Amino acid sequence: MHPMRPVNVDVPEGTILNPNPPAAVSSGNVETSQRIVDVLLLALHEAMPHKIPAQSQGTMNNVVIGGDANGKRFTYYETIAGGQGALPYKDGENGIHTHMTNTANTPVEALELSYPLQVERYELIPDSGGKGKFRGGVGIRRAIKLLADDAALSIQSERRKHQPKGLLAGENGRAGKNYLVRNKRRLDLPSKVTMRIEKGDIVVIETPGGGGYGRAGIRKIKGGE
């Protein structure tokens, strides 16, 4: 066993990890922290090959919907799970939070009883994890319909342009998507947005899949996979 040695962390003032007021830091513990893990694991892979997993979804997909319904104010806030990066010895888990989380899945029944919202879809997204000797976990599609007259929507998310990276020839995971369905027409939304929504609008969050590990051609076939 090698003795543990201390690590010095130097974070210059004024950077994204040590910002000066009045810099915005609302996503520090949910989004920035996820990307820090991505960077650190990629760096550790160089020093410890075959021991570090591929990148996971890299975001917590923060969704907030708030407004008034029948004279009562409401605020729904949830983070939505995604794909875990494949490990050097097993597939990544499907639809799970990784690295940074303190929230659990909200059951559809509890959500619909508590808010003027209706869950139209809640499902895993097939093939959204990167292929490889070990596959990345798949992301989640959650579609929520507003039943109140109107409300404010806020989304803070990452990994909408840049895919979670695979390792050692493993394929990248699928990037996430945010969009709104209004009168059967789709409006693509950016990774971060605040806007008003109307009764009948459906907010759709598709979370990223995890990266794959190793070359897909050498995947071992087990149990009829």
C-alpha positions in Angstrom: 0.0 0.0 0.0 1.3 3.5 -0.9 0.9 6.1 1.9 -1.6 8.8 1.2 0.0 12.1 0.3 -1.7 15.5 0.6 -2.9 17.4 -2.4 -2.7 21.2 -2.7 -5.5 22.9 -4.5 -4.8 26.3 -6.0 -7.9 28.1 -7.2 -7.0 31.7 -8.3 -9.3 34.5 -7.3 -11.7 35.6 -9.9 -12.1 32.2 -11.6 -15.3 30.3 -12.0 -14.4 28.3 -8.9 -13.4 31.3 -6.8 -15.6 34.2 -8.1 -15.7 37.7 -6.9 -19.0 39.4 -6.0 -21.4 40.0 -7.6 -20.8 37.0 -9.8 -23.8 34.6 -10.2 -23.3 31.4 -8.3 -26.8 29.9 -8.2 -25.7 26.7 -10.0 -22.4 26.2 -8.1 -23.5 23.2 -6.1 -25.5 21.5 -8.9 -24.0 22.3 -12.3 -20.4 23.6 -11.7 -19.7 20.8 -9.3 -20.7 18.2 -11.9 -18.3 19.7 -14.4 -15.5 19.8 -11.9 -15.8 16.1 -11.4 -15.7 15.6 -15.2 -12.4 17.5 -15.4 -10.8 15.7 -12.4 -11.7 12.3 -13.6 -10.3 12.9 -17.1 -7.1 14.1 -15.5 -6.9 11.1 -13.2 -7.4 8.8 -16.2 -4.1 9.9 -17.5 -2.4 8.9 -14.2 -4.6 5.9 -13.4 -5.7 4.2 -16.7 -8.2 1.4 -16.5 -9.4 2.6 -13.1 -11.5 5.6 -14.0 -15.1 5.6 -15.3 -16.2 7.3 -18.5 -18.1 10.6 -18.0 -21.6 10.5 -16.6 -24.4 12.9 -17.6 -22.5 15.8 -16.1 -25.6 17.8 -15.1 -28.5 17.7 -12.6 -31.1 19.0 -15.0 -32.7 21.6 -12.7 -36.4 22.3 -13.5 -38.5 24.9 -11.7 -42.2 25.6 -12.5 -44.0 28.2 -10.3 -47.2 30.2 -10.4 -50.7 30.5 -9.1 -53.5 28.0 -9.3 -57.0 28.5 -7.8 -55.7 31.3 -5.5 -52.8 29.3 -4.2 -49.1 29.8 -5.1 -47.0 26.7 -6.0 -43.4 26.0 -6.8 -42.2 22.7 -8.3 -38.5 22.1 -8.3 -36.8 18.8 -9.3 -33.5 17.6 -10.5 -33.7 14.8 -13.0 -31.4 11.8 -13.2 -29.5 10.6 -16.3 -26.9 8.0 -17.5 -23.9 7.0 -15.5 -20.6 6.6 -17.3 -19.5 3.0 -17.9 -16.9 1.6 -15.5 -13.8 -0.4 -16.5 -15.6 -3.5 -15.4 -19.4 -3.0 -15.8 -22.1 -1.0 -17.7 -23.2 2.3 -16.3 -26.4 2.5 -14.4 -29.5 3.8 -16.1 -31.4 6.9 -14.9 -29.4 7.7 -11.8 -27.8 10.8 -10.2 -24.0 10.6 -9.9 -21.3 12.6 -8.2 -23.5 15.3 -6.7 -27.1 14.9 -5.5 -29.2 15.1 -2.4 -32.6 14.5 -4.0 -34.7 11.5 -4.9 -37.0 10.7 -7.7 -40.5 12.3 -7.3 -43.2 9.7 -7.9 -45.7 10.7 -10.6 -48.6 10.3 -8.2 -47.1 12.5 -5.6 -46.2 15.2 -8.1 -49.7 15.3 -9.7 -51.4 15.4 -6.3 -49.3 18.3 -5.1 -49.1 20.6 -8.2 -51.3 21.6 -11.1 -49.1 19.5 -13.3 -49.5 16.3 -15.3 -46.7 13.9 -16.2 -47.2 13.0 -19.8 -44.1 10.8 -20.2 -41.5 9.4 -17.8 -39.2 6.9 -19.4 -35.7 5.8 -20.1 -34.3 6.8 -23.5 -33.1 3.7 -25.4 -29.6 3.8 -26.8 -28.7 7.2 -25.3 -25.7 5.7 -23.5 -22.4 5.4 -25.3 -21.6 2.0 -26.8 -18.5 0.2 -25.7 -17.1 -3.0 -24.2 -19.2 -1.7 -21.3 -22.1 0.6 -22.2 -22.9 4.0 -20.6 -26.2 4.2 -18.7 -29.2 5.7 -20.5 -30.9 9.1 -19.8 -34.5 9.9 -18.9 -37.3 11.7 -20.7 -39.7 13.5 -18.5 -42.5 15.5 -20.0 -44.7 17.7 -17.7 -47.9 19.4 -18.8 -49.0 22.7 -17.1 -52.7 22.6 -16.0 -52.7 26.1 -14.4 -53.5 29.1 -16.6 -49.8 30.2 -16.7 -46.6 29.9 -14.8 -42.9 30.7 -14.9 -40.4 28.0 -16.1 -36.7 28.0 -15.3 -34.2 25.4 -16.5 -30.6 25.2 -15.5 -28.8 22.3 -17.2 -25.6 21.3 -19.0 -24.4 18.8 -21.6 -26.8 20.0 -24.2 -24.1 20.7 -26.8 -21.1 18.7 -25.6 -21.6 14.9 -25.1 -20.3 13.0 -22.0 -17.1 11.5 -23.2 -16.4 7.7 -23.5 -13.0 6.3 -22.6 -10.6 4.0 -24.4 -12.5 3.9 -27.6 -15.9 3.9 -25.9 -18.5 6.1 -27.6 -19.8 9.3 -26.2 -23.1 9.4 -24.5 -26.0 11.3 -26.1 -26.3 15.0 -25.3 -29.4 16.2 -23.4 -32.3 18.2 -24.9 -34.8 20.7 -23.5 -37.9 21.7 -25.5 -41.5 22.9 -25.1 -44.5 21.5 -26.9 -47.2 24.1 -27.5 -50.3 23.4 -29.7 -48.4 20.3 -31.0 -45.5 22.5 -32.2 -42.0 22.0 -30.7 -39.9 24.9 -29.5 -36.3 23.9 -28.7 -34.9 25.5 -25.5 -31.3 26.3 -24.5 -29.5 24.7 -21.6 -30.5 27.6 -19.4 -33.7 29.5 -19.8 -36.4 31.4 -17.8 -39.7 32.1 -19.5 -43.5 32.2 -19.1 -45.5 29.1 -20.1 -49.2 28.7 -20.7 -51.9 26.2 -19.9 -51.5 23.0 -21.9 -47.7 23.6 -22.6 -45.6 20.5 -22.2 -42.1 20.9 -20.8 -39.8 18.1 -22.0 -36.4 17.3 -20.5 -34.3 14.6 -22.1 -31.2 14.0 -19.9 -27.8 12.9 -21.2 -26.6 9.3 -21.4 -23.2 8.2 -19.9 -20.1 7.6 -22.0 -19.1 4.0 -23.0 -15.9 2.3 -21.9 -13.7 0.3 -24.3 -14.2 -0.7 -27.9 -17.7 -1.9 -28.6 -16.5 -4.8 -30.8 -15.0 -6.6 -27.9 -18.1 -6.5 -25.7 -18.7 -9.8 -24.0 -22.1 -11.4 -24.7 -23.8 -12.5 -21.5 -27.3 -13.8 -20.9 -28.3 -13.3 -24.5 -27.4 -9.6 -24.7 
